[in-house]
Amino acid sequence: MAITSSAKKAYRQSLRRKVFNDARKDALRAALKAARSAKQGDTAALAAAYKAIDKAQKRGIIKKNTAARRKAKVARMLA
């Protein structure tokens, strides 16, 4: 367990960030699952998946190349 006050604060911050990161990961998974079950040419599902991927990448949940790869995969599925 953290001893110094700054370490305790950093621990609290990490717990707070984990909640947001977990929510963002869940949103990403849900959007990708919806895209997989969507029909060809469904632009709403494509836009939702792109939005979730971009937000996850912006927050640092996934890396830039991972985001690009997933967007390309979704585009191939729904194009």
PDB file of N, CA, C and O in Angstrom:
ATOM      1  N   MET A   1       0.839  -1.186   0.000  1.00  0.00           N
ATOM      2  CA  MET A   1       0.000   0.000   0.000  1.00  0.00           C
ATOM      3  C   MET A   1       0.875   1.237   0.000  1.00  0.00           C
ATOM      4  O   MET A   1       2.007   1.208   0.484  1.00  0.00           O
ATOM      5  N   ALA A   2       0.356   2.308  -0.537  1.00  0.00           N
ATOM      6  CA  ALA A   2       1.095   3.558  -0.626  1.00  0.00           C
ATOM      7  C   ALA A   2       1.366   4.117   0.761  1.00  0.00           C
ATOM      8  O   ALA A   2       0.537   4.002   1.664  1.00  0.00           O
ATOM      9  N   ILE A   3       2.530   4.719   0.917  1.00  0.00           N
ATOM     10  CA  ILE A   3       2.923   5.265   2.209  1.00  0.00           C
ATOM     11  C   ILE A   3       2.850   6.783   2.206  1.00  0.00           C
ATOM     12  O   ILE A   3       2.215   7.377   3.077  1.00  0.00           O
ATOM     13  N   THR A   4       3.495   7.414   1.234  1.00  0.00           N
ATOM     14  CA  THR A   4       3.510   8.879   1.195  1.00  0.00           C
ATOM     15  C   THR A   4       2.157   9.416   0.716  1.00  0.00           C
ATOM     16  O   THR A   4       1.383   8.719   0.061  1.00  0.00           O
ATOM     17  N   SER A   5       1.907  10.663   1.063  1.00  0.00           N
ATOM     18  CA  SER A   5       0.625  11.251   0.677  1.00  0.00           C
ATOM     19  C   SER A   5       0.501  11.387  -0.836  1.00  0.00           C
ATOM     20  O   SER A   5      -0.590  11.240  -1.385  1.00  0.00           O
ATOM     21  N   SER A   6       1.608  11.667  -1.508  1.00  0.00           N
ATOM     22  CA  SER A   6       1.550  11.788  -2.968  1.00  0.00           C
ATOM     23  C   SER A   6       1.272  10.436  -3.624  1.00  0.00           C
ATOM     24  O   SER A   6       0.588  10.364  -4.645  1.00  0.00           O
ATOM     25  N   ALA A   7       1.799   9.376  -3.038  1.00  0.00           N
ATOM     26  CA  ALA A   7       1.529   8.034  -3.566  1.00  0.00           C
ATOM     27  C   ALA A   7       0.075   7.645  -3.328  1.00  0.00           C
ATOM     28  O   ALA A   7      -0.542   6.982  -4.162  1.00  0.00           O
ATOM     29  N   LYS A   8      -0.470   8.063  -2.184  1.00  0.00           N
ATOM     30  CA  LYS A   8      -1.881   7.793  -1.901  1.00  0.00           C
ATOM     31  C   LYS A   8      -2.780   8.527  -2.893  1.00  0.00           C
ATOM     32  O   LYS A   8      -3.776   7.982  -3.367  1.00  0.00           O
ATOM     33  N   LYS A   9      -2.411   9.779  -3.199  1.00  0.00           N
ATOM     34  CA  LYS A   9      -3.190  10.556  -4.161  1.00  0.00           C
ATOM     35  C   LYS A   9      -3.105   9.923  -5.550  1.00  0.00           C
ATOM     36  O   LYS A   9      -4.111   9.827  -6.253  1.00  0.00           O
ATOM     37  N   ALA A  10      -1.910   9.494  -5.944  1.00  0.00           N
ATOM     38  CA  ALA A  10      -1.736   8.856  -7.247  1.00  0.00           C
ATOM     39  C   ALA A  10      -2.566   7.580  -7.335  1.00  0.00           C
ATOM     40  O   ALA A  10      -3.116   7.260  -8.389  1.00  0.00           O
ATOM     41  N   TYR A  11      -2.652   6.856  -6.228  1.00  0.00           N
ATOM     42  CA  TYR A  11      -3.466   5.641  -6.194  1.00  0.00           C
ATOM     43  C   TYR A  11      -4.943   5.966  -6.372  1.00  0.00           C
ATOM     44  O   TYR A  11      -5.646   5.286  -7.121  1.00  0.00           O
ATOM     45  N   ARG A  12      -5.418   7.008  -5.683  1.00  0.00           N
ATOM     46  CA  ARG A  12      -6.812   7.428  -5.842  1.00  0.00           C
ATOM     47  C   ARG A  12      -7.091   7.852  -7.284  1.00  0.00           C
ATOM     48  O   ARG A  12      -8.136   7.523  -7.846  1.00  0.00           O
ATOM     49  N   GLN A  13      -6.151   8.579  -7.872  1.00  0.00           N
ATOM     50  CA  GLN A  13      -6.322   9.015  -9.259  1.00  0.00           C
ATOM     51  C   GLN A  13      -6.391   7.821 -10.203  1.00  0.00           C
ATOM     52  O   GLN A  13      -7.191   7.804 -11.138  1.00  0.00           O
ATOM     53  N   SER A  14      -5.548   6.825  -9.954  1.00  0.00           N
ATOM     54  CA  SER A  14      -5.534   5.658 -10.835  1.00  0.00           C
ATOM     55  C   SER A  14      -6.850   4.894 -10.746  1.00  0.00           C
ATOM     56  O   SER A  14      -7.332   4.364 -11.747  1.00  0.00           O
ATOM     57  N   LEU A  15      -7.436   4.836  -9.541  1.00  0.00           N
ATOM     58  CA  LEU A  15      -8.733   4.167  -9.395  1.00  0.00           C
ATOM     59  C   LEU A  15      -9.826   4.930 -10.136  1.00  0.00           C
ATOM     60  O   LEU A  15     -10.693   4.326 -10.768  1.00  0.00           O
ATOM     61  N   ARG A  16      -9.780   6.264 -10.055  1.00  0.00           N
ATOM     62  CA  ARG A  16     -10.769   7.097 -10.740  1.00  0.00           C
ATOM     63  C   ARG A  16     -10.636   6.939 -12.258  1.00  0.00           C
ATOM     64  O   ARG A  16     -11.634   6.817 -12.968  1.00  0.00           O
ATOM     65  N   ARG A  17      -9.407   6.941 -12.738  1.00  0.00           N
ATOM     66  CA  ARG A  17      -9.172   6.793 -14.185  1.00  0.00           C
ATOM     67  C   ARG A  17      -9.587   5.418 -14.672  1.00  0.00           C
ATOM     68  O   ARG A  17     -10.082   5.275 -15.790  1.00  0.00           O
ATOM     69  N   LYS A  18      -9.388   4.397 -13.830  1.00  0.00           N
ATOM     70  CA  LYS A  18      -9.752   3.037 -14.206  1.00  0.00           C
ATOM     71  C   LYS A  18     -11.246   2.926 -14.494  1.00  0.00           C
ATOM     72  O   LYS A  18     -11.651   2.207 -15.407  1.00  0.00           O
ATOM     73  N   VAL A  19     -12.056   3.625 -13.731  1.00  0.00           N
ATOM     74  CA  VAL A  19     -13.508   3.597 -13.943  1.00  0.00           C
ATOM     75  C   VAL A  19     -13.838   4.134 -15.334  1.00  0.00           C
ATOM     76  O   VAL A  19     -14.621   3.530 -16.066  1.00  0.00           O
ATOM     77  N   PHE A  20     -13.235   5.274 -15.697  1.00  0.00           N
ATOM     78  CA  PHE A  20     -13.489   5.860 -17.015  1.00  0.00           C
ATOM     79  C   PHE A  20     -12.940   4.980 -18.130  1.00  0.00           C
ATOM     80  O   PHE A  20     -13.584   4.814 -19.167  1.00  0.00           O
ATOM     81  N   ASN A  21     -11.751   4.416 -17.921  1.00  0.00           N
ATOM     82  CA  ASN A  21     -11.141   3.572 -18.943  1.00  0.00           C
ATOM     83  C   ASN A  21     -11.955   2.302 -19.164  1.00  0.00           C
ATOM     84  O   ASN A  21     -12.133   1.862 -20.300  1.00  0.00           O
ATOM     85  N   ASP A  22     -12.449   1.715 -18.072  1.00  0.00           N
ATOM     86  CA  ASP A  22     -13.272   0.509 -18.207  1.00  0.00           C
ATOM     87  C   ASP A  22     -14.567   0.806 -18.960  1.00  0.00           C
ATOM     88  O   ASP A  22     -15.019   0.003 -19.776  1.00  0.00           O
ATOM     89  N   ALA A  23     -15.158   1.969 -18.677  1.00  0.00           N
ATOM     90  CA  ALA A  23     -16.387   2.351 -19.384  1.00  0.00           C
ATOM     91  C   ALA A  23     -16.117   2.550 -20.872  1.00  0.00           C
ATOM     92  O   ALA A  23     -16.920   2.146 -21.713  1.00  0.00           O
ATOM     93  N   ARG A  24     -14.998   3.166 -21.190  1.00  0.00           N
ATOM     94  CA  ARG A  24     -14.634   3.397 -22.588  1.00  0.00           C
ATOM     95  C   ARG A  24     -14.369   2.072 -23.300  1.00  0.00           C
ATOM     96  O   ARG A  24     -14.758   1.905 -24.457  1.00  0.00           O
ATOM     97  N   LYS A  25     -13.707   1.124 -22.617  1.00  0.00           N
ATOM     98  CA  LYS A  25     -13.450  -0.193 -23.201  1.00  0.00           C
ATOM     99  C   LYS A  25     -14.763  -0.930 -23.465  1.00  0.00           C
ATOM    100  O   LYS A  25     -14.930  -1.557 -24.511  1.00  0.00           O
ATOM    101  N   ASP A  26     -15.691  -0.850 -22.513  1.00  0.00           N
ATOM    102  CA  ASP A  26     -16.984  -1.503 -22.690  1.00  0.00           C
ATOM    103  C   ASP A  26     -17.747  -0.899 -23.871  1.00  0.00           C
ATOM    104  O   ASP A  26     -18.377  -1.623 -24.642  1.00  0.00           O
ATOM    105  N   ALA A  27     -17.688   0.422 -24.007  1.00  0.00           N
ATOM    106  CA  ALA A  27     -18.357   1.088 -25.136  1.00  0.00           C
ATOM    107  C   ALA A  27     -17.724   0.655 -26.456  1.00  0.00           C
ATOM    108  O   ALA A  27     -18.423   0.453 -27.449  1.00  0.00           O
ATOM    109  N   LEU A  28     -16.417   0.517 -26.463  1.00  0.00           N
ATOM    110  CA  LEU A  28     -15.714   0.079 -27.671  1.00  0.00           C
ATOM    111  C   LEU A  28     -16.133  -1.339 -28.045  1.00  0.00           C
ATOM    112  O   LEU A  28     -16.442  -1.619 -29.203  1.00  0.00           O
ATOM    113  N   ARG A  29     -16.141  -2.223 -27.062  1.00  0.00           N
ATOM    114  CA  ARG A  29     -16.537  -3.612 -27.330  1.00  0.00           C
ATOM    115  C   ARG A  29     -17.978  -3.698 -27.831  1.00  0.00           C
ATOM    116  O   ARG A  29     -18.280  -4.457 -28.751  1.00  0.00           O
ATOM    117  N   ALA A  30     -18.855  -2.918 -27.221  1.00  0.00           N
ATOM    118  CA  ALA A  30     -20.266  -2.939 -27.627  1.00  0.00           C
ATOM    119  C   ALA A  30     -20.433  -2.416 -29.047  1.00  0.00           C
ATOM    120  O   ALA A  30     -21.212  -2.971 -29.822  1.00  0.00           O
ATOM    121  N   ALA A  31     -19.716  -1.359 -29.394  1.00  0.00           N
ATOM    122  CA  ALA A  31     -19.815  -0.792 -30.740  1.00  0.00           C
ATOM    123  C   ALA A  31     -19.286  -1.773 -31.786  1.00  0.00           C
ATOM    124  O   ALA A  31     -19.870  -1.913 -32.861  1.00  0.00           O
ATOM    125  N   LEU A  32     -18.189  -2.447 -31.474  1.00  0.00           N
ATOM    126  CA  LEU A  32     -17.629  -3.413 -32.421  1.00  0.00           C
ATOM    127  C   LEU A  32     -18.550  -4.632 -32.564  1.00  0.00           C
ATOM    128  O   LEU A  32     -18.691  -5.187 -33.654  1.00  0.00           O
ATOM    129  N   LYS A  33     -19.162  -5.034 -31.469  1.00  0.00           N
ATOM    130  CA  LYS A  33     -20.103  -6.161 -31.528  1.00  0.00           C
ATOM    131  C   LYS A  33     -21.318  -5.785 -32.372  1.00  0.00           C
ATOM    132  O   LYS A  33     -21.804  -6.595 -33.161  1.00  0.00           O
ATOM    133  N   ALA A  34     -21.810  -4.552 -32.206  1.00  0.00           N
ATOM    134  CA  ALA A  34     -22.939  -4.088 -33.006  1.00  0.00           C
ATOM    135  C   ALA A  34     -22.564  -4.009 -34.479  1.00  0.00           C
ATOM    136  O   ALA A  34     -23.383  -4.307 -35.348  1.00  0.00           O
ATOM    137  N   ALA A  35     -21.333  -3.610 -34.759  1.00  0.00           N
ATOM    138  CA  ALA A  35     -20.876  -3.516 -36.151  1.00  0.00           C
ATOM    139  C   ALA A  35     -20.780  -4.906 -36.777  1.00  0.00           C
ATOM    140  O   ALA A  35     -21.103  -5.090 -37.950  1.00  0.00           O
ATOM    141  N   ARG A  36     -20.333  -5.880 -35.986  1.00  0.00           N
ATOM    142  CA  ARG A  36     -20.239  -7.243 -36.519  1.00  0.00           C
ATOM    143  C   ARG A  36     -21.601  -7.809 -36.870  1.00  0.00           C
ATOM    144  O   ARG A  36     -21.727  -8.562 -37.835  1.00  0.00           O
ATOM    145  N   SER A  37     -22.624  -7.456 -36.099  1.00  0.00           N
ATOM    146  CA  SER A  37     -23.958  -7.994 -36.357  1.00  0.00           C
ATOM    147  C   SER A  37     -24.765  -7.123 -37.319  1.00  0.00           C
ATOM    148  O   SER A  37     -25.881  -7.484 -37.692  1.00  0.00           O
ATOM    149  N   ALA A  38     -24.208  -5.978 -37.724  1.00  0.00           N
ATOM    150  CA  ALA A  38     -24.921  -5.075 -38.634  1.00  0.00           C
ATOM    151  C   ALA A  38     -24.871  -5.614 -40.061  1.00  0.00           C
ATOM    152  O   ALA A  38     -24.040  -6.457 -40.399  1.00  0.00           O
ATOM    153  N   LYS A  39     -25.778  -5.107 -40.881  1.00  0.00           N
ATOM    154  CA  LYS A  39     -25.834  -5.521 -42.276  1.00  0.00           C
ATOM    155  C   LYS A  39     -24.852  -4.701 -43.105  1.00  0.00           C
ATOM    156  O   LYS A  39     -24.355  -3.665 -42.661  1.00  0.00           O
ATOM    157  N   GLN A  40     -24.583  -5.181 -44.308  1.00  0.00           N
ATOM    158  CA  GLN A  40     -23.702  -4.459 -45.230  1.00  0.00           C
ATOM    159  C   GLN A  40     -24.258  -3.076 -45.520  1.00  0.00           C
ATOM    160  O   GLN A  40     -25.461  -2.924 -45.734  1.00  0.00           O
ATOM    161  N   GLY A  41     -23.406  -2.078 -45.528  1.00  0.00           N
ATOM    162  CA  GLY A  41     -23.822  -0.724 -45.879  1.00  0.00           C
ATOM    163  C   GLY A  41     -24.514   0.032 -44.759  1.00  0.00           C
ATOM    164  O   GLY A  41     -25.081   1.098 -45.002  1.00  0.00           O
ATOM    165  N   ASP A  42     -24.484  -0.487 -43.546  1.00  0.00           N
ATOM    166  CA  ASP A  42     -25.121   0.188 -42.412  1.00  0.00           C
ATOM    167  C   ASP A  42     -24.196   1.315 -41.935  1.00  0.00           C
ATOM    168  O   ASP A  42     -23.250   1.084 -41.182  1.00  0.00           O
ATOM    169  N   THR A  43     -24.490   2.529 -42.388  1.00  0.00           N
ATOM    170  CA  THR A  43     -23.605   3.654 -42.073  1.00  0.00           C
ATOM    171  C   THR A  43     -23.707   4.081 -40.615  1.00  0.00           C
ATOM    172  O   THR A  43     -22.745   4.624 -40.072  1.00  0.00           O
ATOM    173  N   ALA A  44     -24.838   3.854 -39.973  1.00  0.00           N
ATOM    174  CA  ALA A  44     -24.983   4.228 -38.565  1.00  0.00           C
ATOM    175  C   ALA A  44     -24.073   3.374 -37.687  1.00  0.00           C
ATOM    176  O   ALA A  44     -23.430   3.882 -36.769  1.00  0.00           O
ATOM    177  N   ALA A  45     -24.023   2.087 -37.973  1.00  0.00           N
ATOM    178  CA  ALA A  45     -23.156   1.192 -37.197  1.00  0.00           C
ATOM    179  C   ALA A  45     -21.690   1.518 -37.455  1.00  0.00           C
ATOM    180  O   ALA A  45     -20.866   1.467 -36.541  1.00  0.00           O
ATOM    181  N   LEU A  46     -21.369   1.852 -38.696  1.00  0.00           N
ATOM    182  CA  LEU A  46     -20.000   2.221 -39.046  1.00  0.00           C
ATOM    183  C   LEU A  46     -19.582   3.490 -38.315  1.00  0.00           C
ATOM    184  O   LEU A  46     -18.479   3.568 -37.774  1.00  0.00           O
ATOM    185  N   ALA A  47     -20.463   4.479 -38.299  1.00  0.00           N
ATOM    186  CA  ALA A  47     -20.157   5.742 -37.617  1.00  0.00           C
ATOM    187  C   ALA A  47     -20.007   5.537 -36.119  1.00  0.00           C
ATOM    188  O   ALA A  47     -19.127   6.132 -35.498  1.00  0.00           O
ATOM    189  N   ALA A  48     -20.853   4.705 -35.534  1.00  0.00           N
ATOM    190  CA  ALA A  48     -20.766   4.444 -34.092  1.00  0.00           C
ATOM    191  C   ALA A  48     -19.472   3.721 -33.740  1.00  0.00           C
ATOM    192  O   ALA A  48     -18.843   4.015 -32.724  1.00  0.00           O
ATOM    193  N   ALA A  49     -19.084   2.779 -34.585  1.00  0.00           N
ATOM    194  CA  ALA A  49     -17.833   2.054 -34.346  1.00  0.00           C
ATOM    195  C   ALA A  49     -16.639   2.993 -34.481  1.00  0.00           C
ATOM    196  O   ALA A  49     -15.726   2.954 -33.656  1.00  0.00           O
ATOM    197  N   TYR A  50     -16.637   3.831 -35.509  1.00  0.00           N
ATOM    198  CA  TYR A  50     -15.554   4.799 -35.691  1.00  0.00           C
ATOM    199  C   TYR A  50     -15.459   5.737 -34.493  1.00  0.00           C
ATOM    200  O   TYR A  50     -14.363   6.036 -34.019  1.00  0.00           O
ATOM    201  N   LYS A  51     -16.597   6.196 -34.009  1.00  0.00           N
ATOM    202  CA  LYS A  51     -16.620   7.118 -32.878  1.00  0.00           C
ATOM    203  C   LYS A  51     -16.033   6.454 -31.631  1.00  0.00           C
ATOM    204  O   LYS A  51     -15.226   7.058 -30.924  1.00  0.00           O
ATOM    205  N   ALA A  52     -16.440   5.217 -31.366  1.00  0.00           N
ATOM    206  CA  ALA A  52     -15.942   4.501 -30.186  1.00  0.00           C
ATOM    207  C   ALA A  52     -14.443   4.238 -30.299  1.00  0.00           C
ATOM    208  O   ALA A  52     -13.709   4.370 -29.319  1.00  0.00           O
ATOM    209  N   ILE A  53     -13.993   3.866 -31.494  1.00  0.00           N
ATOM    210  CA  ILE A  53     -12.568   3.605 -31.710  1.00  0.00           C
ATOM    211  C   ILE A  53     -11.763   4.882 -31.526  1.00  0.00           C
ATOM    212  O   ILE A  53     -10.724   4.875 -30.866  1.00  0.00           O
ATOM    213  N   ASP A  54     -12.241   5.984 -32.110  1.00  0.00           N
ATOM    214  CA  ASP A  54     -11.519   7.250 -32.003  1.00  0.00           C
ATOM    215  C   ASP A  54     -11.444   7.742 -30.562  1.00  0.00           C
ATOM    216  O   ASP A  54     -10.407   8.245 -30.129  1.00  0.00           O
ATOM    217  N   LYS A  55     -12.531   7.600 -29.824  1.00  0.00           N
ATOM    218  CA  LYS A  55     -12.526   8.040 -28.425  1.00  0.00           C
ATOM    219  C   LYS A  55     -11.589   7.181 -27.582  1.00  0.00           C
ATOM    220  O   LYS A  55     -10.888   7.697 -26.712  1.00  0.00           O
ATOM    221  N   ALA A  56     -11.575   5.883 -27.834  1.00  0.00           N
ATOM    222  CA  ALA A  56     -10.672   5.004 -27.097  1.00  0.00           C
ATOM    223  C   ALA A  56      -9.218   5.337 -27.413  1.00  0.00           C
ATOM    224  O   ALA A  56      -8.361   5.296 -26.530  1.00  0.00           O
ATOM    225  N   GLN A  57      -8.942   5.662 -28.658  1.00  0.00           N
ATOM    226  CA  GLN A  57      -7.577   6.020 -29.057  1.00  0.00           C
ATOM    227  C   GLN A  57      -7.174   7.357 -28.460  1.00  0.00           C
ATOM    228  O   GLN A  57      -6.032   7.534 -28.036  1.00  0.00           O
ATOM    229  N   LYS A  58      -8.100   8.291 -28.426  1.00  0.00           N
ATOM    230  CA  LYS A  58      -7.815   9.612 -27.878  1.00  0.00           C
ATOM    231  C   LYS A  58      -7.501   9.544 -26.384  1.00  0.00           C
ATOM    232  O   LYS A  58      -6.645  10.278 -25.890  1.00  0.00           O
ATOM    233  N   ARG A  59      -8.190   8.669 -25.679  1.00  0.00           N
ATOM    234  CA  ARG A  59      -7.981   8.528 -24.235  1.00  0.00           C
ATOM    235  C   ARG A  59      -6.792   7.634 -23.891  1.00  0.00           C
ATOM    236  O   ARG A  59      -6.417   7.522 -22.723  1.00  0.00           O
ATOM    237  N   GLY A  60      -6.194   6.993 -24.907  1.00  0.00           N
ATOM    238  CA  GLY A  60      -5.035   6.149 -24.652  1.00  0.00           C
ATOM    239  C   GLY A  60      -5.389   4.720 -24.287  1.00  0.00           C
ATOM    240  O   GLY A  60      -4.545   3.977 -23.784  1.00  0.00           O
ATOM    241  N   ILE A  61      -6.636   4.327 -24.537  1.00  0.00           N
ATOM    242  CA  ILE A  61      -7.055   2.958 -24.245  1.00  0.00           C
ATOM    243  C   ILE A  61      -6.422   2.001 -25.257  1.00  0.00           C
ATOM    244  O   ILE A  61      -5.943   0.925 -24.899  1.00  0.00           O
ATOM    245  N   ILE A  62      -6.431   2.411 -26.519  1.00  0.00           N
ATOM    246  CA  ILE A  62      -5.772   1.629 -27.567  1.00  0.00           C
ATOM    247  C   ILE A  62      -4.787   2.536 -28.298  1.00  0.00           C
ATOM    248  O   ILE A  62      -4.920   3.759 -28.269  1.00  0.00           O
ATOM    249  N   LYS A  63      -3.810   1.938 -28.944  1.00  0.00           N
ATOM    250  CA  LYS A  63      -2.790   2.715 -29.650  1.00  0.00           C
ATOM    251  C   LYS A  63      -3.290   3.127 -31.031  1.00  0.00           C
ATOM    252  O   LYS A  63      -4.309   2.641 -31.523  1.00  0.00           O
ATOM    253  N   LYS A  64      -2.537   4.038 -31.636  1.00  0.00           N
ATOM    254  CA  LYS A  64      -2.946   4.630 -32.907  1.00  0.00           C
ATOM    255  C   LYS A  64      -3.062   3.586 -34.014  1.00  0.00           C
ATOM    256  O   LYS A  64      -4.039   3.583 -34.763  1.00  0.00           O
ATOM    257  N   ASN A  65      -2.081   2.708 -34.122  1.00  0.00           N
ATOM    258  CA  ASN A  65      -2.120   1.699 -35.174  1.00  0.00           C
ATOM    259  C   ASN A  65      -3.213   0.668 -34.933  1.00  0.00           C
ATOM    260  O   ASN A  65      -3.809   0.155 -35.880  1.00  0.00           O
ATOM    261  N   THR A  66      -3.473   0.366 -33.673  1.00  0.00           N
ATOM    262  CA  THR A  66      -4.566  -0.551 -33.340  1.00  0.00           C
ATOM    263  C   THR A  66      -5.893   0.055 -33.759  1.00  0.00           C
ATOM    264  O   THR A  66      -6.753  -0.630 -34.314  1.00  0.00           O
ATOM    265  N   ALA A  67      -6.053   1.348 -33.488  1.00  0.00           N
ATOM    266  CA  ALA A  67      -7.284   2.044 -33.883  1.00  0.00           C
ATOM    267  C   ALA A  67      -7.443   2.013 -35.402  1.00  0.00           C
ATOM    268  O   ALA A  67      -8.532   1.735 -35.905  1.00  0.00           O
ATOM    269  N   ALA A  68      -6.374   2.295 -36.128  1.00  0.00           N
ATOM    270  CA  ALA A  68      -6.435   2.298 -37.588  1.00  0.00           C
ATOM    271  C   ALA A  68      -6.778   0.914 -38.118  1.00  0.00           C
ATOM    272  O   ALA A  68      -7.569   0.774 -39.050  1.00  0.00           O
ATOM    273  N   ARG A  69      -6.177  -0.109 -37.516  1.00  0.00           N
ATOM    274  CA  ARG A  69      -6.437  -1.482 -37.959  1.00  0.00           C
ATOM    275  C   ARG A  69      -7.887  -1.871 -37.712  1.00  0.00           C
ATOM    276  O   ARG A  69      -8.514  -2.500 -38.564  1.00  0.00           O
ATOM    277  N   ARG A  70      -8.420  -1.503 -36.558  1.00  0.00           N
ATOM    278  CA  ARG A  70      -9.808  -1.849 -36.247  1.00  0.00           C
ATOM    279  C   ARG A  70     -10.784  -1.087 -37.136  1.00  0.00           C
ATOM    280  O   ARG A  70     -11.806  -1.636 -37.548  1.00  0.00           O
ATOM    281  N   LYS A  71     -10.478   0.173 -37.434  1.00  0.00           N
ATOM    282  CA  LYS A  71     -11.346   0.947 -38.319  1.00  0.00           C
ATOM    283  C   LYS A  71     -11.350   0.337 -39.715  1.00  0.00           C
ATOM    284  O   LYS A  71     -12.397   0.268 -40.360  1.00  0.00           O
ATOM    285  N   ALA A  72     -10.194  -0.102 -40.182  1.00  0.00           N
ATOM    286  CA  ALA A  72     -10.118  -0.717 -41.505  1.00  0.00           C
ATOM    287  C   ALA A  72     -10.894  -2.040 -41.538  1.00  0.00           C
ATOM    288  O   ALA A  72     -11.551  -2.361 -42.529  1.00  0.00           O
ATOM    289  N   LYS A  73     -10.809  -2.794 -40.449  1.00  0.00           N
ATOM    290  CA  LYS A  73     -11.531  -4.067 -40.382  1.00  0.00           C
ATOM    291  C   LYS A  73     -13.043  -3.841 -40.390  1.00  0.00           C
ATOM    292  O   LYS A  73     -13.778  -4.553 -41.074  1.00  0.00           O
ATOM    293  N   VAL A  74     -13.502  -2.848 -39.628  1.00  0.00           N
ATOM    294  CA  VAL A  74     -14.935  -2.521 -39.589  1.00  0.00           C
ATOM    295  C   VAL A  74     -15.395  -2.045 -40.962  1.00  0.00           C
ATOM    296  O   VAL A  74     -16.475  -2.413 -41.424  1.00  0.00           O
ATOM    297  N   ALA A  75     -14.569  -1.224 -41.612  1.00  0.00           N
ATOM    298  CA  ALA A  75     -14.928  -0.709 -42.934  1.00  0.00           C
ATOM    299  C   ALA A  75     -15.055  -1.846 -43.944  1.00  0.00           C
ATOM    300  O   ALA A  75     -15.953  -1.835 -44.786  1.00  0.00           O
ATOM    301  N   ARG A  76     -14.151  -2.835 -43.858  1.00  0.00           N
ATOM    302  CA  ARG A  76     -14.236  -3.995 -44.761  1.00  0.00           C
ATOM    303  C   ARG A  76     -15.499  -4.805 -44.490  1.00  0.00           C
ATOM    304  O   ARG A  76     -16.134  -5.301 -45.421  1.00  0.00           O
ATOM    305  N   MET A  77     -15.864  -4.939 -43.215  1.00  0.00           N
ATOM    306  CA  MET A  77     -17.062  -5.721 -42.879  1.00  0.00           C
ATOM    307  C   MET A  77     -18.333  -5.073 -43.394  1.00  0.00           C
ATOM    308  O   MET A  77     -19.234  -5.757 -43.881  1.00  0.00           O
ATOM    309  N   LEU A  78     -18.405  -3.740 -43.286  1.00  0.00           N
ATOM    310  CA  LEU A  78     -19.655  -3.046 -43.595  1.00  0.00           C
ATOM    311  C   LEU A  78     -19.685  -2.389 -44.961  1.00  0.00           C
ATOM    312  O   LEU A  78     -20.709  -1.822 -45.344  1.00  0.00           O
ATOM    313  N   ALA A  79     -18.594  -2.451 -45.705  1.00  0.00           N
ATOM    314  CA  ALA A  79     -18.570  -1.813 -47.030  1.00  0.00           C
ATOM    315  C   ALA A  79     -19.249  -2.663 -48.078  1.00  0.00           C
ATOM    316  O   ALA A  79     -19.315  -2.271 -49.243  1.00  0.00           O
TER     317      ALA A  79
END
